[in-house]
Amino acid sequence: MKPMYLSKEQFDKLTSELAQMKREDRNKAIRDIAEAREKGDLSENAEYHAAKEKQALVERKIARLEETLSRARIMTDDMMNNDQVHVGSRVTLMDVKTKRQIAYELVPTAEFHTYDVDAVSVDSPVGKALVGKKVNDIVEIKIPAGLVSYRVVKIQ
């Protein structure tokens, strides 16, 4: 399995969410099923079927969180130096052809949101190409429009 890099805060948040789901949400789903079961014929009991669906949803989310946390690697201070691009870096790139500059923050996949235009997931093609690069390195990234070359200008 591929590791998933998380900040300590994100790891703690997911761990807390998992504990709450196991302790509270799972038990509530079981109670709801028991209450609905007491209301009679299960084949026509909408509350029972809704409670079973809710339980399945809770169990899927618990499984997803457990899988994520099993792959989690917490980013350390060693990973945070600015000599090369790593998860958490803010990197400024210059297009070799157009000389236009663009800046991205390389974030763990779990913290990536598609609406954040300044962030790039470490698991994306751009993120994978940037990891380990140093200032003045040339990065070639294959995108749908072809091959784009960038020079690493600055790493923060």
PyMOL commands that set and color helices and strands:
alter all, ss='L'
color gray80, all
select helices_A, chain A and resi 8-37+42-44+46-71+77-80+109-111+125-130
alter helices_A, ss='H'
color red, helices_A
select strands_A, chain A and resi 4-6+72-74+90-95+101-107+119-121+138-143+146-155
alter strands_A, ss='S'
color yellow, strands_A
deselect
rebuild
show_as cartoon
